[in-house]
Amino acid sequence: MNQPIRMTPSEMERKGVTIFRLIFHNGLTIGPSSLKGLWSRALGSEDVSVSRDSAHRGSSSHETYLVRATVRPTNLESVESNLRRLLHDRFGTAHIELRRLV
């Protein structure tokens, strides 16, 4: 079973650049391993990390995650498009916000 990944701010910094914040609404969620797999496929690299963003957890009706890469992708628009497509393929029209942070 997927367990939440919790990191301190200094651990997060060592894990790379935070690229996106994903907010899963209406009780929808994804395990960190599954999200890391999608993020890795979207980026085309396995050198990625994900974590729950407890600082932006507004209510029990949504889960917030941060996705990181070792370096900022040069083709960020393509990576974002890939991630949106993969999320859509997995969740259909569910309400998922994807916010670019870089």
N, CA, C and O of each residue as an XYZ file, in Angstrom:
408
protein
N       0.840     -1.181      0.000
C       0.000      0.000      0.000
C       0.880      1.237      0.000
O       1.903      1.275      0.683
N       0.484      2.251     -0.765
C       1.267      3.485     -0.839
C       1.134      4.284      0.444
O       0.030      4.525      0.931
N       2.265      4.687      0.981
C       2.292      5.529      2.167
C       2.721      6.926      1.755
O       3.509      7.071      0.821
N       2.225      7.959      2.426
C       2.638      9.317      2.095
C       4.143      9.494      2.275
O       4.750      8.930      3.185
N       4.719     10.281      1.394
C       6.120     10.627      1.509
C       6.182     11.978      2.210
O       5.593     12.950      1.738
N       6.878     12.043      3.312
C       6.995     13.298      4.058
C       8.465     13.678      4.124
O       9.315     12.861      4.480
N       8.759     14.943      3.771
C      10.130     15.425      3.798
C      10.185     16.779      4.468
O       9.226     17.550      4.418
N      11.310     17.064      5.095
C      11.530     18.389      5.654
C      11.865     19.335      4.509
O      12.235     18.874      3.429
N      11.746     20.654      4.714
C      12.108     21.601      3.652
C      13.529     21.417      3.132
O      13.755     21.540      1.928
N      14.489     21.129      3.998
C      15.866     20.945      3.527
C      15.994     19.683      2.674
O      16.760     19.667      1.711
N      15.258     18.629      3.013
C      15.259     17.425      2.182
C      14.650     17.722      0.821
O      15.124     17.218     -0.197
N      13.600     18.538      0.800
C      12.958     18.888     -0.464
C      13.914     19.667     -1.358
O      13.968     19.427     -2.564
N      14.670     20.597     -0.779
C      15.621     21.366     -1.572
C      16.661     20.460     -2.202
O      17.024     20.651     -3.363
N      17.144     19.483     -1.461
C      18.144     18.564     -2.002
C      17.568     17.699     -3.113
O      18.318     17.180     -3.940
N      16.274     17.537     -3.146
C      15.646     16.690     -4.153
C      15.484     17.406     -5.490
O      15.064     16.772     -6.458
N      15.796     18.687     -5.586
C      15.753     19.371     -6.862
C      14.786     20.535     -6.895
O      14.402     21.085     -5.863
N      14.406     20.894     -8.105
C      13.559     22.042     -8.372
C      12.092     21.614     -8.360
O      11.708     20.666     -9.044
N      11.278     22.321     -7.576
C       9.846     22.026     -7.588
C       9.270     22.622     -8.865
O       9.370     23.827     -9.094
N       8.671     21.783     -9.689
C       8.184     22.200    -11.002
C       6.683     22.481    -10.971
O       6.245     23.517    -11.471
N       5.891     21.583    -10.396
C       4.437     21.729    -10.390
C       3.861     21.426     -9.017
O       4.442     20.682     -8.226
N       2.712     22.019     -8.756
C       1.857     21.646     -7.623
C       0.602     21.051     -8.249
O      -0.005     21.659     -9.130
N       0.218     19.876     -7.799
C      -1.000     19.223     -8.273
C      -1.991     19.181     -7.134
O      -1.656     18.778     -6.020
N      -3.208     19.596     -7.415
C      -4.263     19.575     -6.410
C      -5.378     18.673     -6.927
O      -6.007     18.952     -7.948
N      -5.603     17.589     -6.198
C      -6.645     16.626     -6.535
C      -7.881     16.980     -5.716
O      -7.848     16.914     -4.487
N      -8.966     17.354     -6.379
C     -10.179     17.816     -5.704
C     -11.202     16.697     -5.511
O     -11.088     15.610     -6.078
N     -12.196     17.006     -4.694
C     -13.363     16.139     -4.485
C     -13.005     14.741     -3.998
O     -13.607     13.754     -4.420
N     -12.022     14.666     -3.109
C     -11.657     13.389     -2.526
C     -10.780     12.509     -3.392
O     -10.399     11.418     -2.969
N     -10.450     12.956     -4.592
C      -9.585     12.188     -5.482
C      -8.160     12.206     -4.928
O      -7.717     13.217     -4.383
N      -7.457     11.109     -5.066
C      -6.078     11.048     -4.601
C      -5.294     10.079     -5.463
O      -5.854      9.330     -6.263
N      -3.998     10.113     -5.280
C      -3.091      9.203     -5.979
C      -1.961      8.901     -5.008
O      -1.545      9.777     -4.250
N      -1.476      7.712     -5.021
C      -0.350      7.377     -4.155
C       0.935      7.987     -4.685
O       1.059      8.214     -5.888
N       1.888      8.253     -3.812
C       3.142      8.864     -4.246
C       3.888      8.033     -5.288
O       4.483      8.596     -6.208
N       3.868      6.717     -5.163
C       4.556      5.872     -6.148
C       3.925      6.009     -7.522
O       4.633      6.102     -8.524
N       2.608      6.021     -7.576
C       1.907      6.176     -8.857
C       2.165      7.546     -9.461
O       2.410      7.670    -10.661
N       2.108      8.581     -8.616
C       2.370      9.931     -9.117
C       3.805     10.055     -9.605
O       4.058     10.672    -10.640
N       4.732      9.482     -8.878
C       6.130      9.535     -9.303
C       6.305      8.848    -10.657
O       7.073      9.318    -11.496
N       5.605      7.753    -10.870
C       5.664      7.070    -12.163
C       5.139      7.929    -13.298
O       5.750      7.998    -14.364
N       4.003      8.588    -13.071
C       3.450      9.481    -14.096
C       4.393     10.645    -14.362
O       4.646     10.990    -15.516
N       4.912     11.247    -13.305
C       5.799     12.394    -13.425
C       7.083     11.990    -14.160
O       7.576     12.734    -15.007
N       7.613     10.832    -13.838
C       8.814     10.341    -14.502
C       8.578     10.141    -15.996
O       9.428     10.496    -16.812
N       7.432      9.576    -16.354
C       7.090      9.386    -17.772
C       6.914     10.716    -18.475
O       7.374     10.886    -19.604
N       6.251     11.667    -17.819
C       6.016     12.983    -18.435
C       7.330     13.711    -18.685
O       7.497     14.367    -19.713
N       8.254     13.595    -17.749
C       9.535     14.295    -17.843
C      10.536     13.548    -18.706
O      11.445     14.151    -19.277
N      10.369     12.229    -18.801
C      11.330     11.423    -19.549
C      12.604     11.173    -18.762
O      13.681     11.005    -19.335
N      12.469     11.149    -17.438
C      13.622     10.935    -16.563
C      13.152     10.240    -15.286
O      12.034     10.464    -14.822
N      14.002      9.412    -14.737
C      13.674      8.774    -13.469
C      14.234      9.547    -12.281
O      14.020      9.167    -11.130
N      14.947     10.628    -12.560
C      15.561     11.430    -11.507
C      14.575     12.493    -11.040
O      14.792     13.691    -11.223
N      13.480     12.023    -10.428
C      12.387     12.895     -9.992
C      11.984     12.544     -8.570
O      12.353     11.491     -8.051
N      11.229     13.428     -7.949
C      10.674     13.136     -6.635
C       9.299     13.780     -6.516
O       8.974     14.727     -7.232
N       8.507     13.250     -5.603
C       7.180     13.795     -5.320
C       6.973     13.789     -3.814
O       7.578     12.991     -3.098
N       6.116     14.683     -3.340
C       5.764     14.684     -1.918
C       4.413     15.348     -1.744
O       3.975     16.131     -2.588
N       3.767     15.031     -0.655
C       2.536     15.734     -0.304
C       2.916     17.134      0.136
O       3.943     17.334      0.786
N       2.090     18.095     -0.217
C       2.322     19.485      0.176
C       1.359     19.820      1.307
O       0.286     20.379      1.080
N       1.751     19.474      2.517
C       0.866     19.684      3.662
C       0.650     21.168      3.955
O      -0.345     21.521      4.588
N       1.543     22.037      3.516
C       1.394     23.475      3.743
C       0.217     24.051      2.962
O      -0.338     25.077      3.356
N      -0.169     23.412      1.866
C      -1.266     23.920      1.032
C      -2.490     23.023      1.063
O      -3.328     23.074      0.163
N      -2.591     22.225      2.072
C      -3.761     21.349      2.196
C      -4.890     22.183      2.783
O      -4.893     22.489      3.975
N      -5.835     22.546      1.948
C      -6.901     23.445      2.371
C      -8.011     22.759      3.134
O      -8.577     23.348      4.055
N      -8.335     21.535      2.777
C      -9.415     20.825      3.444
C      -9.274     19.341      3.154
O      -8.410     18.922      2.383
N     -10.122     18.568      3.774
C     -10.063     17.125      3.543
C     -10.610     16.751      2.169
O     -10.538     15.587      1.773
N     -11.153     17.715      1.444
C     -11.722     17.394      0.132
C     -10.686     17.430     -0.986
O     -11.014     17.150     -2.139
N      -9.437     17.770     -0.661
C      -8.412     17.706     -1.698
C      -7.033     17.376     -1.129
O      -6.716     17.676      0.022
N      -6.241     16.754     -1.973
C      -4.853     16.402     -1.660
C      -3.955     17.212     -2.578
O      -4.256     17.391     -3.758
N      -2.848     17.700     -2.029
C      -1.921     18.520     -2.802
C      -0.548     17.853     -2.797
O      -0.056     17.421     -1.755
N       0.058     17.778     -3.978
C       1.375     17.179     -4.146
C       2.297     18.156     -4.854
O       1.847     19.011     -5.616
N       3.589     18.021     -4.596
C       4.628     18.747     -5.307
C       5.435     17.737     -6.095
O       5.731     16.646     -5.606
N       5.794     18.104     -7.330
C       6.661     17.240     -8.133
C       7.927     18.016     -8.461
O       7.888     19.207     -8.769
N       9.056     17.307     -8.388
C      10.358     17.935     -8.552
C      11.194     17.194     -9.584
O      10.967     16.024     -9.890
N      12.169     17.925    -10.104
C      13.168     17.346    -10.989
C      14.527     17.864    -10.539
O      14.617     18.890     -9.865
N      15.573     17.155    -10.913
C      16.915     17.570    -10.520
C      17.240     18.950    -11.084
O      17.853     19.776    -10.407
N      16.827     19.193    -12.318
C      17.019     20.501    -12.958
C      15.723     20.902    -13.634
O      14.876     20.060    -13.932
N      15.578     22.196    -13.872
C      14.388     22.702    -14.575
C      14.434     22.228    -16.028
O      15.426     22.449    -16.722
N      13.360     21.577    -16.488
C      13.350     21.100    -17.881
C      13.405     22.267    -18.871
O      12.780     23.305    -18.650
N      14.146     22.094    -19.949
C      14.220     23.139    -20.971
C      12.944     23.177    -21.800
O      12.589     24.230    -22.329
N      12.256     22.067    -21.921
C      11.026     21.973    -22.707
C       9.810     21.880    -21.781
O       9.011     20.949    -21.887
N       9.679     22.838    -20.884
C       8.664     22.778    -19.833
C       7.241     22.672    -20.386
O       6.409     21.970    -19.810
N       6.954     23.355    -21.488
C       5.603     23.286    -22.063
C       5.272     21.868    -22.509
O       4.152     21.396    -22.312
N       6.237     21.196    -23.104
C       6.032     19.815    -23.547
C       5.861     18.880    -22.348
O       5.010     17.991    -22.364
N       6.660     19.085    -21.328
C       6.560     18.272    -20.112
C       5.193     18.476    -19.466
O       4.554     17.512    -19.043
N       4.745     19.723    -19.390
C       3.432     20.011    -18.812
C       2.325     19.344    -19.624
O       1.400     18.757    -19.064
N       2.429     19.440    -20.929
C       1.435     18.798    -21.796
C       1.424     17.281    -21.583
O       0.357     16.671    -21.504
N       2.601     16.679    -21.491
C       2.699     15.234    -21.239
C       2.042     14.866    -19.917
O       1.286     13.898    -19.845
N       2.330     15.641    -18.864
C       1.768     15.339    -17.551
C       0.254     15.495    -17.558
O      -0.454     14.666    -16.986
N      -0.247     16.539    -18.194
C      -1.707     16.721    -18.291
C      -2.359     15.553    -19.019
O      -3.408     15.064    -18.600
N      -1.741     15.107    -20.104
C      -2.285     13.983    -20.872
C      -2.300     12.708    -20.029
O      -3.291     11.978    -20.015
N      -1.198     12.446    -19.329
C      -1.123     11.245    -18.493
C      -2.152     11.282    -17.361
O      -2.766     10.264    -17.045
N      -2.336     12.448    -16.757
C      -3.353     12.580    -15.704
C      -4.748     12.376    -16.280
O      -5.593     11.723    -15.666
N      -4.985     12.937    -17.463
C      -6.295     12.765    -18.110
C      -6.534     11.291    -18.457
O      -7.632     10.770    -18.261
N      -5.495     10.625    -18.973
C      -5.629      9.200    -19.300
C      -5.960      8.375    -18.057
O      -6.709      7.400    -18.132
N      -5.409      8.764    -16.939
C      -5.618      8.006    -15.695
C      -6.927      8.357    -15.002
O      -7.609      7.477    -14.477
N      -7.286      9.662    -14.998
C      -8.429     10.122    -14.200
C      -9.578     10.694    -15.013
O     -10.591     11.091    -14.437
N      -9.454     10.747    -16.316
C     -10.526     11.298    -17.145
C     -10.739     12.772    -16.868
O      -9.791     13.557    -16.850
N     -11.975     13.137    -16.655
C     -12.313     14.553    -16.484
C     -12.363     14.982    -15.019
O     -12.943     16.019    -14.700
N     -11.769     14.206    -14.137
C     -11.735     14.571    -12.711
C     -11.090     15.943    -12.550
O     -10.289     16.366    -13.383
N     -11.447     16.629    -11.473
C     -10.935     17.971    -11.231
C      -9.544     17.891    -10.585
O      -9.403     17.642     -9.388
N      -8.522     18.113    -11.425
C      -7.140     18.134    -10.965
C      -6.530     19.440    -11.446
O      -6.504     19.715    -12.646
N      -6.041     20.242    -10.514
C      -5.348     21.480    -10.870
C      -3.865     21.173    -10.982
O      -3.288     20.483    -10.142
N      -3.262     21.702    -12.041
C      -1.833     21.569    -12.235
C      -1.271     22.982    -12.326
O      -1.535     23.700    -13.290
N      -0.502     23.377    -11.328
C       0.037     24.737    -11.276
C       1.546     24.704    -11.476
O       2.270     24.032    -10.742
N       2.002     25.437    -12.479
C       3.433     25.531    -12.748
C       4.064     26.461    -11.720
O       3.539     27.545    -11.465
N       5.179     26.054    -11.131
C       5.837     26.840    -10.087
C       7.168     27.436    -10.532
O       7.786     28.178     -9.769
N       7.625     27.134    -11.738
C       8.882     27.706    -12.244
C       8.632     28.439    -13.537
O       9.562     28.991    -14.124
